[in-house]
Structures are given as C-alpha cells and as structure tokens.
Amino acid sequence: MLSYRHAFHAGNHADVLKHTVLVALLRHLNQKETPYAYVDTHAGAGLYSLTEGYAARNAEFQNGIAHLWTRTDLPEALADYRDLVRSFNPDGTLRFYPGSPLIAQRTMRPGDKLRLFELHPSDYPLLAENCRPMKRQAQVQKSDGFAGLKAVLPPPSRRGLVLIDPSYENKDDCHQIVNAVNESLTRFATGIFAVWYPCLQRQDIDSLRRKLRALPVKWLDVTLNVQHPSADGFGMHGSGLFIINPPWQLDVLLQKNLPLLVKLLAHDEGAHFALETS
C-alpha cells in the first residue's frame, strides 16, 4: 500500500516532537569534527506547502508548529527547532514546512552525508527535486528504505543517525522495523537509531515498543500525547520516538522542553508526555 502522504500532516504535533528531537540529535553529532551520515528510510517529499495542496486541506500545522511560531519563551531545543523552520520562511510568514531530510541537511555540516530513501511514486520525484541543490551531499534513492539500510550501514566514519519513520499503513511495518533494527545493530552497533511511532490503540504498536525495549541496548522512549484516546478506539492521540544509543543527557534536555510543548499542543486534559530509559 502506498496511499499515505505525509503532506496531509506536515507540521502537526507529531512533526513538532519528531523534528525537535531530530535537531537535538544532529546537534550532538555536530560536536565532534569527524563527519557522519544521516539515513532516512522513509524520507517523504522533503518540503511541503502549507497554503495549498494536501497540507492546507486539514491544516494540521495549525495545531502544531503554528503554536510555536511567535513564542518568545521557548526553551533551547524548541527554539532551535522553530528557528530552523523559520529559515525556510524568511519573510516570517509560515508558508512552508520542511520534512526530515531538509531539516537534517540544514542542521548538518557540509562534510556530512545524507542517504535518503523514498518509494512512493509521487513523493520520490518531489524529494529528488527538493534535494537537487544539495546533490553533492545527499544521495536520493527510489527504493525500500528497510532493505536499503544494508547497503549504507555502517557509514565509512562509523558515526551516524538512522531515522525510521514509516507510514504504519501496512500492518507489516512493525515487524519490518524490528527486523531492520536488529540487523542494523549487528552492522552498526554504535549508531543512533530513532524510530518514530504513532500512539494508536493498536496491538501491533504496543508489541513494537515491547520488542524494542527488550533489545540489549541503551534506549530512550519519549512520547507526547495531545489528548485522551478516543472512545471509539480510532485516531492518533499522540506520537513517540524510540531512540537507541541516545546521547548523554538527551532525556534531561527533553525534560526541560516537553512541559511547555504539552501546554501549547494540548487538545484536552489528557495531554501529557513521558520519558522512559533503559
């Protein structure tokens, strides 16, 4: 199935959490001079218009990045992320939202490399076009990101971050994630792996988290729920990131930033965050 389009959800609460953490992880990697690789298994289109097309239909960004846009009281990590999104909107008006590949590239250094996978027949050409200005730094492939990990890990420098962010429209995604992470750790045990997941009332999501937590590695599991789960059991009430080999004190950084994020993005009194570590 390839019906999912991230453009419908660009800039929503899940993107705010995911990209705040992504920027923090990349800032950590930037602290050492040795180059590193960023690998994105489901890269999407790379850049999204918020004023027309899919993103404008449901305008989910209005309950996401828009709540941070003019704040002057954001703590460090949230301000860093928001300012990066602002760099794609130089006139100060929120019109475009960058996906993970462009957020990563703008955070990384010229000598660092991007390896981007996207299989969707409509999103791949958009991604390729949006990444054209950084063609010396980024390699874009129209292929299955799960399978592609074998060819790019470990990176030559033995430093890197892998973002695994499938649509979860395929019930096999959770199984593929566990297999991909297990296999990748045999190749690149010291790498940072970030697995994004939706908070849904689904057994496969619960099983995914249990299996990831059972891995013999250091991990950090962060969730942001913006509302109570729905009474009918449908819909996404939040999202999370499961991070393998998290940088030291990432949990402390998030602890300082997530309380305000809950306040800004809450849909009802069920909004909360959780940080759990191995």
ChimeraX commands (.cxc) that place a marker at each C-alpha (Angstrom):
marker #1 position 0.00,0.00,0.00 radius 0.5
marker #1 position 1.29,3.43,-0.94 radius 0.5
marker #1 position -1.71,5.64,-0.25 radius 0.5
marker #1 position -0.16,7.53,2.68 radius 0.5
marker #1 position 1.02,11.09,2.00 radius 0.5
marker #1 position 2.81,12.92,4.77 radius 0.5
marker #1 position 1.80,16.24,3.23 radius 0.5
marker #1 position -1.63,15.87,4.89 radius 0.5
marker #1 position 0.07,16.01,8.30 radius 0.5
marker #1 position 3.02,18.35,7.69 radius 0.5
marker #1 position 3.87,20.45,10.72 radius 0.5
marker #1 position 1.42,18.73,13.07 radius 0.5
marker #1 position 2.09,17.81,16.71 radius 0.5
marker #1 position 3.90,14.62,15.72 radius 0.5
marker #1 position 6.25,16.54,13.43 radius 0.5
marker #1 position 6.98,19.04,16.20 radius 0.5
marker #1 position 8.09,16.26,18.55 radius 0.5
marker #1 position 9.96,14.29,15.90 radius 0.5
marker #1 position 11.84,17.22,14.48 radius 0.5
marker #1 position 12.66,18.81,17.83 radius 0.5
marker #1 position 14.36,15.55,18.81 radius 0.5
marker #1 position 15.95,15.15,15.36 radius 0.5
marker #1 position 17.60,18.56,15.57 radius 0.5
marker #1 position 18.85,17.80,19.09 radius 0.5
marker #1 position 20.37,14.50,17.93 radius 0.5
marker #1 position 22.12,16.16,14.99 radius 0.5
marker #1 position 23.45,18.97,17.18 radius 0.5
marker #1 position 25.02,16.28,19.33 radius 0.5
marker #1 position 26.70,14.66,16.33 radius 0.5
marker #1 position 27.97,18.07,15.22 radius 0.5
marker #1 position 30.04,18.36,18.41 radius 0.5
marker #1 position 32.77,16.10,17.01 radius 0.5
marker #1 position 34.77,17.00,13.90 radius 0.5
marker #1 position 34.50,13.54,12.33 radius 0.5
marker #1 position 31.86,13.51,9.56 radius 0.5
marker #1 position 28.75,11.40,9.97 radius 0.5
marker #1 position 25.87,10.04,7.91 radius 0.5
marker #1 position 22.16,10.69,8.26 radius 0.5
marker #1 position 19.97,7.90,6.89 radius 0.5
marker #1 position 16.22,8.38,6.37 radius 0.5
marker #1 position 14.33,5.21,5.47 radius 0.5
marker #1 position 11.03,6.92,4.57 radius 0.5
marker #1 position 12.04,10.43,3.58 radius 0.5
marker #1 position 8.80,11.78,2.08 radius 0.5
marker #1 position 8.77,14.76,-0.27 radius 0.5
marker #1 position 11.22,16.89,1.70 radius 0.5
marker #1 position 9.31,20.20,1.69 radius 0.5
marker #1 position 5.60,20.97,2.00 radius 0.5
marker #1 position 3.48,23.99,1.16 radius 0.5
marker #1 position 1.10,24.86,3.99 radius 0.5
marker #1 position -1.03,27.26,1.93 radius 0.5
marker #1 position -2.12,24.92,-0.86 radius 0.5
marker #1 position -2.43,21.26,-1.68 radius 0.5
marker #1 position -2.68,18.41,0.81 radius 0.5
marker #1 position -1.34,20.26,3.87 radius 0.5
marker #1 position -3.92,23.03,3.50 radius 0.5
marker #1 position -6.89,20.63,3.50 radius 0.5
marker #1 position -6.87,19.72,7.19 radius 0.5
marker #1 position -4.32,22.39,8.21 radius 0.5
marker #1 position -2.92,20.15,10.95 radius 0.5
marker #1 position 0.03,22.52,11.28 radius 0.5
marker #1 position -2.32,24.99,12.95 radius 0.5
marker #1 position -2.32,22.67,15.97 radius 0.5
marker #1 position 1.42,22.04,15.65 radius 0.5
marker #1 position 4.22,24.34,14.52 radius 0.5
marker #1 position 1.86,27.34,14.38 radius 0.5
marker #1 position 1.59,27.31,18.19 radius 0.5
marker #1 position 5.35,27.85,18.45 radius 0.5
marker #1 position 5.71,30.33,15.63 radius 0.5
marker #1 position 5.64,33.64,17.53 radius 0.5
marker #1 position 6.55,32.47,21.04 radius 0.5
marker #1 position 9.37,34.32,22.78 radius 0.5
marker #1 position 9.56,31.99,25.78 radius 0.5
marker #1 position 10.62,28.72,24.12 radius 0.5
marker #1 position 13.34,26.72,25.88 radius 0.5
marker #1 position 16.53,25.88,23.98 radius 0.5
marker #1 position 15.59,22.79,21.98 radius 0.5
marker #1 position 12.15,24.07,20.94 radius 0.5
marker #1 position 13.58,27.45,19.97 radius 0.5
marker #1 position 16.32,25.78,17.93 radius 0.5
marker #1 position 13.78,23.68,16.03 radius 0.5
marker #1 position 11.34,26.57,15.50 radius 0.5
marker #1 position 14.10,28.88,14.26 radius 0.5
marker #1 position 15.23,26.23,11.78 radius 0.5
marker #1 position 11.71,26.01,10.35 radius 0.5
marker #1 position 11.69,29.82,10.20 radius 0.5
marker #1 position 14.77,29.68,7.97 radius 0.5
marker #1 position 12.54,28.14,5.28 radius 0.5
marker #1 position 10.15,31.10,5.67 radius 0.5
marker #1 position 12.48,34.11,5.54 radius 0.5
marker #1 position 9.68,36.68,5.39 radius 0.5
marker #1 position 8.40,35.49,8.78 radius 0.5
marker #1 position 5.10,34.10,7.49 radius 0.5
marker #1 position 4.53,30.37,7.95 radius 0.5
marker #1 position 4.07,29.07,4.41 radius 0.5
marker #1 position 6.42,26.09,4.10 radius 0.5
marker #1 position 7.28,23.20,6.35 radius 0.5
marker #1 position 10.49,21.19,5.82 radius 0.5
marker #1 position 10.42,17.44,6.15 radius 0.5
marker #1 position 13.09,15.44,7.97 radius 0.5
marker #1 position 15.60,15.41,5.05 radius 0.5
marker #1 position 15.73,19.18,4.69 radius 0.5
marker #1 position 15.69,19.75,8.45 radius 0.5
marker #1 position 18.62,17.36,8.71 radius 0.5
marker #1 position 20.58,18.92,5.86 radius 0.5
marker #1 position 20.20,22.43,7.24 radius 0.5
marker #1 position 21.40,21.24,10.66 radius 0.5
marker #1 position 24.33,19.21,9.34 radius 0.5
marker #1 position 27.75,20.37,8.17 radius 0.5
marker #1 position 28.95,20.38,4.53 radius 0.5
marker #1 position 31.12,17.30,5.03 radius 0.5
marker #1 position 28.32,15.16,6.45 radius 0.5
marker #1 position 26.32,12.91,4.14 radius 0.5
marker #1 position 22.61,12.14,3.70 radius 0.5
marker #1 position 21.22,8.85,2.40 radius 0.5
marker #1 position 17.53,9.21,1.64 radius 0.5
marker #1 position 15.04,6.51,0.63 radius 0.5
marker #1 position 11.51,7.07,-0.66 radius 0.5
marker #1 position 9.41,4.51,-2.52 radius 0.5
marker #1 position 6.20,6.49,-3.11 radius 0.5
marker #1 position 5.88,7.21,-6.88 radius 0.5
marker #1 position 4.59,10.74,-6.27 radius 0.5
marker #1 position 6.83,11.74,-3.36 radius 0.5
marker #1 position 10.10,10.44,-4.80 radius 0.5
marker #1 position 10.35,12.94,-7.68 radius 0.5
marker #1 position 9.42,15.77,-5.30 radius 0.5
marker #1 position 12.12,14.66,-2.90 radius 0.5
marker #1 position 14.67,14.41,-5.70 radius 0.5
marker #1 position 13.81,17.92,-6.88 radius 0.5
marker #1 position 13.86,19.41,-3.37 radius 0.5
marker #1 position 17.25,17.82,-2.75 radius 0.5
marker #1 position 18.76,18.88,-6.07 radius 0.5
marker #1 position 20.61,21.89,-4.57 radius 0.5
marker #1 position 22.43,19.52,-2.18 radius 0.5
marker #1 position 23.16,16.76,-4.68 radius 0.5
marker #1 position 26.85,16.57,-3.68 radius 0.5
marker #1 position 25.83,15.90,-0.09 radius 0.5
marker #1 position 22.66,13.86,-0.47 radius 0.5
marker #1 position 22.00,10.57,-2.25 radius 0.5
marker #1 position 18.31,10.04,-3.01 radius 0.5
marker #1 position 17.04,6.59,-3.95 radius 0.5
marker #1 position 13.62,5.36,-5.06 radius 0.5
marker #1 position 13.69,2.15,-3.08 radius 0.5
marker #1 position 12.56,0.41,0.07 radius 0.5
marker #1 position 14.31,2.02,3.00 radius 0.5
marker #1 position 14.22,-1.11,5.15 radius 0.5
marker #1 position 16.14,-3.04,2.51 radius 0.5
marker #1 position 18.37,-0.08,1.75 radius 0.5
marker #1 position 19.86,0.01,5.23 radius 0.5
marker #1 position 22.03,-3.00,4.44 radius 0.5
marker #1 position 23.91,-1.10,1.75 radius 0.5
marker #1 position 24.61,2.09,3.73 radius 0.5
marker #1 position 25.49,0.73,7.19 radius 0.5
marker #1 position 27.92,1.14,8.70 radius 0.5
marker #1 position 28.90,4.54,7.27 radius 0.5
marker #1 position 32.61,4.95,6.49 radius 0.5
marker #1 position 33.18,7.19,9.52 radius 0.5
marker #1 position 31.34,4.80,11.87 radius 0.5
marker #1 position 29.24,7.75,13.05 radius 0.5
marker #1 position 25.63,8.33,12.13 radius 0.5
marker #1 position 21.92,8.64,12.79 radius 0.5
marker #1 position 19.21,6.48,11.24 radius 0.5
marker #1 position 15.61,7.74,11.24 radius 0.5
marker #1 position 13.00,5.04,10.70 radius 0.5
marker #1 position 9.64,6.68,10.06 radius 0.5
marker #1 position 7.24,4.50,8.02 radius 0.5
marker #1 position 3.57,5.27,7.47 radius 0.5
marker #1 position 2.27,2.35,9.55 radius 0.5
marker #1 position -0.47,1.91,6.94 radius 0.5
marker #1 position 0.98,-1.55,6.31 radius 0.5
marker #1 position 0.47,-3.89,9.27 radius 0.5
marker #1 position 3.84,-5.46,8.42 radius 0.5
marker #1 position 5.69,-2.21,9.16 radius 0.5
marker #1 position 6.17,-3.03,12.84 radius 0.5
marker #1 position 7.64,-6.42,12.02 radius 0.5
marker #1 position 9.95,-4.87,9.45 radius 0.5
marker #1 position 11.12,-2.24,11.92 radius 0.5
marker #1 position 12.16,-4.83,14.49 radius 0.5
marker #1 position 13.97,-6.89,11.87 radius 0.5
marker #1 position 15.68,-3.84,10.38 radius 0.5
marker #1 position 16.85,-2.56,13.76 radius 0.5
marker #1 position 18.15,-5.96,14.83 radius 0.5
marker #1 position 20.02,-6.48,11.57 radius 0.5
marker #1 position 21.36,-2.91,11.53 radius 0.5
marker #1 position 22.72,-3.17,15.06 radius 0.5
marker #1 position 24.85,-6.14,14.00 radius 0.5
marker #1 position 26.43,-3.88,11.38 radius 0.5
marker #1 position 26.44,-0.57,13.26 radius 0.5
marker #1 position 26.16,-1.23,16.99 radius 0.5
marker #1 position 27.30,2.28,17.95 radius 0.5
marker #1 position 24.90,4.15,15.68 radius 0.5
marker #1 position 21.99,6.26,16.87 radius 0.5
marker #1 position 18.63,4.89,15.70 radius 0.5
marker #1 position 15.39,6.87,16.07 radius 0.5
marker #1 position 12.13,5.03,15.43 radius 0.5
marker #1 position 9.04,7.23,15.17 radius 0.5
marker #1 position 5.70,5.65,16.02 radius 0.5
marker #1 position 2.08,6.84,16.32 radius 0.5
marker #1 position 0.21,6.49,19.60 radius 0.5
marker #1 position -2.73,4.38,18.48 radius 0.5
marker #1 position -4.96,1.83,20.16 radius 0.5
marker #1 position -3.41,-0.98,18.17 radius 0.5
marker #1 position -1.78,-4.16,19.42 radius 0.5
marker #1 position 0.99,-4.07,16.83 radius 0.5
marker #1 position 2.20,-0.68,18.11 radius 0.5
marker #1 position 2.26,-1.97,21.69 radius 0.5
marker #1 position 4.12,-5.06,20.53 radius 0.5
marker #1 position 6.64,-2.93,18.62 radius 0.5
marker #1 position 7.50,-0.94,21.73 radius 0.5
marker #1 position 7.86,-4.07,23.86 radius 0.5
marker #1 position 10.20,-5.69,21.36 radius 0.5
marker #1 position 12.34,-2.56,21.02 radius 0.5
marker #1 position 12.57,-2.25,24.81 radius 0.5
marker #1 position 13.77,-5.84,25.01 radius 0.5
marker #1 position 16.85,-5.09,22.90 radius 0.5
marker #1 position 20.16,-5.32,24.81 radius 0.5
marker #1 position 20.99,-1.67,24.17 radius 0.5
marker #1 position 20.71,1.69,25.85 radius 0.5
marker #1 position 17.43,3.34,24.85 radius 0.5
marker #1 position 15.19,6.34,25.47 radius 0.5
marker #1 position 11.46,6.24,24.77 radius 0.5
marker #1 position 9.72,9.62,24.57 radius 0.5
marker #1 position 6.00,10.08,23.96 radius 0.5
marker #1 position 3.84,13.17,23.57 radius 0.5
marker #1 position 0.10,12.67,23.85 radius 0.5
marker #1 position -2.06,15.66,22.96 radius 0.5
marker #1 position -5.42,14.23,24.01 radius 0.5
marker #1 position -7.22,11.29,25.57 radius 0.5
marker #1 position -7.55,8.21,23.34 radius 0.5
marker #1 position -10.87,8.36,21.51 radius 0.5
marker #1 position -13.81,6.41,22.88 radius 0.5
marker #1 position -14.25,4.52,19.60 radius 0.5
marker #1 position -10.61,3.41,19.57 radius 0.5
marker #1 position -9.74,5.17,16.33 radius 0.5
marker #1 position -7.35,8.01,15.58 radius 0.5
marker #1 position -3.91,9.06,16.75 radius 0.5
marker #1 position -3.80,10.67,20.18 radius 0.5
marker #1 position -0.07,11.28,20.20 radius 0.5
marker #1 position 3.27,10.03,18.95 radius 0.5
marker #1 position 6.62,8.87,20.17 radius 0.5
marker #1 position 10.26,8.33,19.34 radius 0.5
marker #1 position 12.20,5.29,20.45 radius 0.5
marker #1 position 15.89,6.21,20.43 radius 0.5
marker #1 position 18.65,3.61,20.55 radius 0.5
marker #1 position 22.05,4.78,21.81 radius 0.5
marker #1 position 20.69,8.19,22.86 radius 0.5
marker #1 position 23.24,10.92,23.58 radius 0.5
marker #1 position 24.11,11.57,27.20 radius 0.5
marker #1 position 21.60,13.91,28.88 radius 0.5
marker #1 position 19.16,13.95,25.96 radius 0.5
marker #1 position 16.50,12.99,28.48 radius 0.5
marker #1 position 17.46,15.98,30.64 radius 0.5
marker #1 position 17.18,18.31,27.64 radius 0.5
marker #1 position 13.74,16.95,26.72 radius 0.5
marker #1 position 12.57,17.16,30.32 radius 0.5
marker #1 position 13.18,20.91,30.13 radius 0.5
marker #1 position 11.29,21.34,26.85 radius 0.5
marker #1 position 8.35,18.94,26.87 radius 0.5
marker #1 position 6.22,20.52,29.63 radius 0.5
marker #1 position 5.72,23.66,27.55 radius 0.5
marker #1 position 5.11,21.57,24.46 radius 0.5
marker #1 position 2.30,19.74,26.25 radius 0.5
marker #1 position 0.80,23.08,27.27 radius 0.5
marker #1 position 0.97,24.52,23.76 radius 0.5
marker #1 position -0.27,21.48,21.84 radius 0.5
marker #1 position -2.87,20.03,24.23 radius 0.5
marker #1 position -6.27,19.24,22.74 radius 0.5
marker #1 position -7.77,18.27,26.07 radius 0.5
marker #1 position -6.79,17.45,29.67 radius 0.5
marker #1 position -5.43,14.08,28.56 radius 0.5
marker #1 position -2.31,15.72,27.14 radius 0.5
marker #1 position 0.95,14.61,28.74 radius 0.5
marker #1 position 4.47,13.47,27.98 radius 0.5
marker #1 position 6.53,10.54,29.17 radius 0.5
marker #1 position 10.26,9.82,29.20 radius 0.5
marker #1 position 11.49,6.31,29.94 radius 0.5
marker #1 position 15.02,4.96,29.71 radius 0.5
marker #1 position 16.73,1.60,29.98 radius 0.5
marker link #1:1,2 radius 0.2
marker link #1:2,3 radius 0.2
marker link #1:3,4 radius 0.2
marker link #1:4,5 radius 0.2
marker link #1:5,6 radius 0.2
marker link #1:6,7 radius 0.2
marker link #1:7,8 radius 0.2
marker link #1:8,9 radius 0.2
marker link #1:9,10 radius 0.2
marker link #1:10,11 radius 0.2
marker link #1:11,12 radius 0.2
marker link #1:12,13 radius 0.2
marker link #1:13,14 radius 0.2
marker link #1:14,15 radius 0.2
marker link #1:15,16 radius 0.2
marker link #1:16,17 radius 0.2
marker link #1:17,18 radius 0.2
marker link #1:18,19 radius 0.2
marker link #1:19,20 radius 0.2
marker link #1:20,21 radius 0.2
marker link #1:21,22 radius 0.2
marker link #1:22,23 radius 0.2
marker link #1:23,24 radius 0.2
marker link #1:24,25 radius 0.2
marker link #1:25,26 radius 0.2
marker link #1:26,27 radius 0.2
marker link #1:27,28 radius 0.2
marker link #1:28,29 radius 0.2
marker link #1:29,30 radius 0.2
marker link #1:30,31 radius 0.2
marker link #1:31,32 radius 0.2
marker link #1:32,33 radius 0.2
marker link #1:33,34 radius 0.2
marker link #1:34,35 radius 0.2
marker link #1:35,36 radius 0.2
marker link #1:36,37 radius 0.2
marker link #1:37,38 radius 0.2
marker link #1:38,39 radius 0.2
marker link #1:39,40 radius 0.2
marker link #1:40,41 radius 0.2
marker link #1:41,42 radius 0.2
marker link #1:42,43 radius 0.2
marker link #1:43,44 radius 0.2
marker link #1:44,45 radius 0.2
marker link #1:45,46 radius 0.2
marker link #1:46,47 radius 0.2
marker link #1:47,48 radius 0.2
marker link #1:48,49 radius 0.2
marker link #1:49,50 radius 0.2
marker link #1:50,51 radius 0.2
marker link #1:51,52 radius 0.2
marker link #1:52,53 radius 0.2
marker link #1:53,54 radius 0.2
marker link #1:54,55 radius 0.2
marker link #1:55,56 radius 0.2
marker link #1:56,57 radius 0.2
marker link #1:57,58 radius 0.2
marker link #1:58,59 radius 0.2
marker link #1:59,60 radius 0.2
marker link #1:60,61 radius 0.2
marker link #1:61,62 radius 0.2
marker link #1:62,63 radius 0.2
marker link #1:63,64 radius 0.2
marker link #1:64,65 radius 0.2
marker link #1:65,66 radius 0.2
marker link #1:66,67 radius 0.2
marker link #1:67,68 radius 0.2
marker link #1:68,69 radius 0.2
marker link #1:69,70 radius 0.2
marker link #1:70,71 radius 0.2
marker link #1:71,72 radius 0.2
marker link #1:72,73 radius 0.2
marker link #1:73,74 radius 0.2
marker link #1:74,75 radius 0.2
marker link #1:75,76 radius 0.2
marker link #1:76,77 radius 0.2
marker link #1:77,78 radius 0.2
marker link #1:78,79 radius 0.2
marker link #1:79,80 radius 0.2
marker link #1:80,81 radius 0.2
marker link #1:81,82 radius 0.2
marker link #1:82,83 radius 0.2
marker link #1:83,84 radius 0.2
marker link #1:84,85 radius 0.2
marker link #1:85,86 radius 0.2
marker link #1:86,87 radius 0.2
marker link #1:87,88 radius 0.2
marker link #1:88,89 radius 0.2
marker link #1:89,90 radius 0.2
marker link #1:90,91 radius 0.2
marker link #1:91,92 radius 0.2
marker link #1:92,93 radius 0.2
marker link #1:93,94 radius 0.2
marker link #1:94,95 radius 0.2
marker link #1:95,96 radius 0.2
marker link #1:96,97 radius 0.2
marker link #1:97,98 radius 0.2
marker link #1:98,99 radius 0.2
marker link #1:99,100 radius 0.2
marker link #1:100,101 radius 0.2
marker link #1:101,102 radius 0.2
marker link #1:102,103 radius 0.2
marker link #1:103,104 radius 0.2
marker link #1:104,105 radius 0.2
marker link #1:105,106 radius 0.2
marker link #1:106,107 radius 0.2
marker link #1:107,108 radius 0.2
marker link #1:108,109 radius 0.2
marker link #1:109,110 radius 0.2
marker link #1:110,111 radius 0.2
marker link #1:111,112 radius 0.2
marker link #1:112,113 radius 0.2
marker link #1:113,114 radius 0.2
marker link #1:114,115 radius 0.2
marker link #1:115,116 radius 0.2
marker link #1:116,117 radius 0.2
marker link #1:117,118 radius 0.2
marker link #1:118,119 radius 0.2
marker link #1:119,120 radius 0.2
marker link #1:120,121 radius 0.2
marker link #1:121,122 radius 0.2
marker link #1:122,123 radius 0.2
marker link #1:123,124 radius 0.2
marker link #1:124,125 radius 0.2
marker link #1:125,126 radius 0.2
marker link #1:126,127 radius 0.2
marker link #1:127,128 radius 0.2
marker link #1:128,129 radius 0.2
marker link #1:129,130 radius 0.2
marker link #1:130,131 radius 0.2
marker link #1:131,132 radius 0.2
marker link #1:132,133 radius 0.2
marker link #1:133,134 radius 0.2
marker link #1:134,135 radius 0.2
marker link #1:135,136 radius 0.2
marker link #1:136,137 radius 0.2
marker link #1:137,138 radius 0.2
marker link #1:138,139 radius 0.2
marker link #1:139,140 radius 0.2
marker link #1:140,141 radius 0.2
marker link #1:141,142 radius 0.2
marker link #1:142,143 radius 0.2
marker link #1:143,144 radius 0.2
marker link #1:144,145 radius 0.2
marker link #1:145,146 radius 0.2
marker link #1:146,147 radius 0.2
marker link #1:147,148 radius 0.2
marker link #1:148,149 radius 0.2
marker link #1:149,150 radius 0.2
marker link #1:150,151 radius 0.2
marker link #1:151,152 radius 0.2
marker link #1:152,153 radius 0.2
marker link #1:153,154 radius 0.2
marker link #1:154,155 radius 0.2
marker link #1:155,156 radius 0.2
marker link #1:156,157 radius 0.2
marker link #1:157,158 radius 0.2
marker link #1:158,159 radius 0.2
marker link #1:159,160 radius 0.2
marker link #1:160,161 radius 0.2
marker link #1:161,162 radius 0.2
marker link #1:162,163 radius 0.2
marker link #1:163,164 radius 0.2
marker link #1:164,165 radius 0.2
marker link #1:165,166 radius 0.2
marker link #1:166,167 radius 0.2
marker link #1:167,168 radius 0.2
marker link #1:168,169 radius 0.2
marker link #1:169,170 radius 0.2
marker link #1:170,171 radius 0.2
marker link #1:171,172 radius 0.2
marker link #1:172,173 radius 0.2
marker link #1:173,174 radius 0.2
marker link #1:174,175 radius 0.2
marker link #1:175,176 radius 0.2
marker link #1:176,177 radius 0.2
marker link #1:177,178 radius 0.2
marker link #1:178,179 radius 0.2
marker link #1:179,180 radius 0.2
marker link #1:180,181 radius 0.2
marker link #1:181,182 radius 0.2
marker link #1:182,183 radius 0.2
marker link #1:183,184 radius 0.2
marker link #1:184,185 radius 0.2
marker link #1:185,186 radius 0.2
marker link #1:186,187 radius 0.2
marker link #1:187,188 radius 0.2
marker link #1:188,189 radius 0.2
marker link #1:189,190 radius 0.2
marker link #1:190,191 radius 0.2
marker link #1:191,192 radius 0.2
marker link #1:192,193 radius 0.2
marker link #1:193,194 radius 0.2
marker link #1:194,195 radius 0.2
marker link #1:195,196 radius 0.2
marker link #1:196,197 radius 0.2
marker link #1:197,198 radius 0.2
marker link #1:198,199 radius 0.2
marker link #1:199,200 radius 0.2
marker link #1:200,201 radius 0.2
marker link #1:201,202 radius 0.2
marker link #1:202,203 radius 0.2
marker link #1:203,204 radius 0.2
marker link #1:204,205 radius 0.2
marker link #1:205,206 radius 0.2
marker link #1:206,207 radius 0.2
marker link #1:207,208 radius 0.2
marker link #1:208,209 radius 0.2
marker link #1:209,210 radius 0.2
marker link #1:210,211 radius 0.2
marker link #1:211,212 radius 0.2
marker link #1:212,213 radius 0.2
marker link #1:213,214 radius 0.2
marker link #1:214,215 radius 0.2
marker link #1:215,216 radius 0.2
marker link #1:216,217 radius 0.2
marker link #1:217,218 radius 0.2
marker link #1:218,219 radius 0.2
marker link #1:219,220 radius 0.2
marker link #1:220,221 radius 0.2
marker link #1:221,222 radius 0.2
marker link #1:222,223 radius 0.2
marker link #1:223,224 radius 0.2
marker link #1:224,225 radius 0.2
marker link #1:225,226 radius 0.2
marker link #1:226,227 radius 0.2
marker link #1:227,228 radius 0.2
marker link #1:228,229 radius 0.2
marker link #1:229,230 radius 0.2
marker link #1:230,231 radius 0.2
marker link #1:231,232 radius 0.2
marker link #1:232,233 radius 0.2
marker link #1:233,234 radius 0.2
marker link #1:234,235 radius 0.2
marker link #1:235,236 radius 0.2
marker link #1:236,237 radius 0.2
marker link #1:237,238 radius 0.2
marker link #1:238,239 radius 0.2
marker link #1:239,240 radius 0.2
marker link #1:240,241 radius 0.2
marker link #1:241,242 radius 0.2
marker link #1:242,243 radius 0.2
marker link #1:243,244 radius 0.2
marker link #1:244,245 radius 0.2
marker link #1:245,246 radius 0.2
marker link #1:246,247 radius 0.2
marker link #1:247,248 radius 0.2
marker link #1:248,249 radius 0.2
marker link #1:249,250 radius 0.2
marker link #1:250,251 radius 0.2
marker link #1:251,252 radius 0.2
marker link #1:252,253 radius 0.2
marker link #1:253,254 radius 0.2
marker link #1:254,255 radius 0.2
marker link #1:255,256 radius 0.2
marker link #1:256,257 radius 0.2
marker link #1:257,258 radius 0.2
marker link #1:258,259 radius 0.2
marker link #1:259,260 radius 0.2
marker link #1:260,261 radius 0.2
marker link #1:261,262 radius 0.2
marker link #1:262,263 radius 0.2
marker link #1:263,264 radius 0.2
marker link #1:264,265 radius 0.2
marker link #1:265,266 radius 0.2
marker link #1:266,267 radius 0.2
marker link #1:267,268 radius 0.2
marker link #1:268,269 radius 0.2
marker link #1:269,270 radius 0.2
marker link #1:270,271 radius 0.2
marker link #1:271,272 radius 0.2
marker link #1:272,273 radius 0.2
marker link #1:273,274 radius 0.2
marker link #1:274,275 radius 0.2
marker link #1:275,276 radius 0.2
marker link #1:276,277 radius 0.2
marker link #1:277,278 radius 0.2
view
